[in-house]
Amino acid sequence: MADYTMDEEKWNARVALIENDLSINDRGSMEAVLRWNLETGTTDVENRKRYWTNVSNLYATVDNSPIKFGKQSTLPQVVQDSLATLKAIYAEGHSALFATHPLFGEYESKRGAYSTPYGDSESYVSAMVSLFADSMTQMYKNHRDNVTDKKQWDGTLNKNGLPTIVIPTKEVEG
């Protein structure tokens, strides 16, 4: 018999994605059907993949669908939302930095011994944001996995809209 189960973390992330979409967009009469599938899938663990198929089929013809195909993030939705906010700020800052002087287009370059400079703002900003997001994601994973000898971030933003990064302390001998 086929396995239609889905683990709790994955299901909850998908439910949060749809609930967020419903809070932002008016999906008309589709909303009741979506909510029924989400509620039933939450209690009927053995058939969650079937309920998710129903949900994704409903969104198949919807403009600006929140469901994306391909590899999806496994991070909790709150962490994804925080990263999206931070990435936008980081992109804006690096775009402004790149625009201040041609030096950034000439000096900063892709990784590798024979790398060429970015040359344009878009590729420079994209690379810097990607490096930043990778770093923040690793800090979140350190927090999640309780890796205390590396920087940690709990995935949220403080009241100022900033991440609180915990830096490990180095014990001084003697």
Rosetta blueprint (number, residue, H / E / L):
1 M L
2 A L
3 D L
4 Y L
5 T L
6 M L
7 D L
8 E H
9 E H
10 K H
11 W H
12 N H
13 A H
14 R H
15 V H
16 A H
17 L H
18 I H
19 E H
20 N H
21 D H
22 L H
23 S H
24 I H
25 N L
26 D L
27 R L
28 G L
29 S L
30 M H
31 E H
32 A H
33 V H
34 L H
35 R H
36 W H
37 N H
38 L H
39 E H
40 T H
41 G H
42 T H
43 T H
44 D L
45 V H
46 E H
47 N H
48 R H
49 K H
50 R H
51 Y H
52 W H
53 T H
54 N H
55 V H
56 S H
57 N H
58 L H
59 Y H
60 A L
61 T L
62 V L
63 D L
64 N L
65 S L
66 P L
67 I L
68 K L
69 F L
70 G L
71 K L
72 Q L
73 S L
74 T L
75 L L
76 P L
77 Q H
78 V H
79 V H
80 Q H
81 D H
82 S H
83 L H
84 A H
85 T H
86 L H
87 K H
88 A H
89 I H
90 Y H
91 A H
92 E H
93 G H
94 H H
95 S H
96 A H
97 L H
98 F H
99 A H
100 T H
101 H L
102 P L
103 L H
104 F H
105 G H
106 E H
107 Y H
108 E L
109 S E
110 K L
111 R L
112 G L
113 A L
114 Y L
115 S L
116 T L
117 P E
118 Y L
119 G L
120 D L
121 S H
122 E H
123 S H
124 Y H
125 V H
126 S H
127 A H
128 M H
129 V H
130 S H
131 L H
132 F H
133 A H
134 D H
135 S H
136 M H
137 T H
138 Q H
139 M H
140 Y H
141 K H
142 N H
143 H H
144 R H
145 D L
146 N L
147 V L
148 T L
149 D L
150 K L
151 K L
152 Q E
153 W E
154 D E
155 G E
156 T E
157 L E
158 N L
159 K L
160 N L
161 G L
162 L L
163 P E
164 T E
165 I E
166 V E
167 I L
168 P L
169 T L
170 K L
171 E L
172 V L
173 E L
174 G L
